[in-house]
C-alpha cells in the first residue's frame, strides 16, 4: 500500500444531504484502511480510484449511505 501521508474523511449521505462525520490524518493508506475496518467490523468494502487523482473512495458493499475518501498528500 501507499506510504504517503493522507487525510481520511468519513461521509454519510441521507435524503440528498451529504454529512461529514469525521476527518483525520494518517501516515499511510494501511493505517487508514485499518481505521475503516476497525470502525465497521464485518462490513465488506471496495475501493475506487481514477489514474491521476490523489484520492481513493472506499465504499461498503452492504451500506451505500456511508463512505470514505482517502486523500493523499502530494
C-alpha positions in Angstrom: 0.0 0.0 0.0 1.0 3.6 -0.4 3.1 5.1 2.4 2.2 8.7 1.7 0.5 10.8 4.4 -3.2 11.1 3.9 -6.4 12.6 5.1 -9.2 10.1 5.8 -12.7 11.7 5.8 -15.9 9.8 6.6 -19.2 10.9 4.9 -22.8 10.0 5.4 -25.4 10.5 2.7 -29.1 10.6 3.5 -32.2 12.3 2.0 -29.9 14.1 -0.6 -27.8 15.7 2.1 -24.1 14.9 2.5 -22.7 15.0 6.0 -19.0 15.0 7.0 -18.8 12.8 10.1 -15.0 12.9 10.8 -11.7 13.8 9.3 -8.2 12.7 10.5 -4.6 12.5 9.3 -2.8 9.2 8.9 0.7 8.3 7.9 -0.2 5.6 5.4 -3.0 4.0 3.4 -2.7 0.9 5.5 -3.4 2.9 8.7 -6.5 4.5 7.0 -7.8 1.1 5.9 -7.2 -0.3 9.4 -9.3 2.5 10.9 -12.2 1.8 8.5 -12.1 -1.9 9.2 -12.0 -1.2 12.9 -14.9 1.2 12.8 -17.2 -1.1 10.7 -16.3 -4.7 11.6 -17.9 -7.2 9.4 -18.6 -4.8 6.5 -17.1 -5.7 3.1 -15.5 -2.7 1.3 -14.3 -1.9 -2.1 -12.1 1.0 -3.3 -12.3 3.1 -6.5 -9.5 5.2 -7.9 -9.0 7.1 -11.2 -5.5 7.4 -12.6 -4.0 10.8 -12.0 -6.2 11.6 -9.0 -4.8 11.9 -5.5 -7.8 10.3 -3.7 -9.5 7.0 -3.3 -13.1 6.4 -2.5 -13.9 3.5 -0.1 -17.5 2.2 -0.1 -19.3 -0.6 1.6 -21.0 -3.4 -0.2 -23.8 -3.6 2.3 -24.3 0.1 3.2 -24.5 2.8 0.5 -25.1 5.7 2.9 -21.6 5.7 4.4 -18.3 6.1 2.5 -14.8 7.4 3.0 -12.4 9.4 0.9 -8.7 9.0 1.4 -6.8 12.0 0.0 -3.1 11.5 -0.5 -0.7 14.4 0.2 1.1 15.5 -2.9 
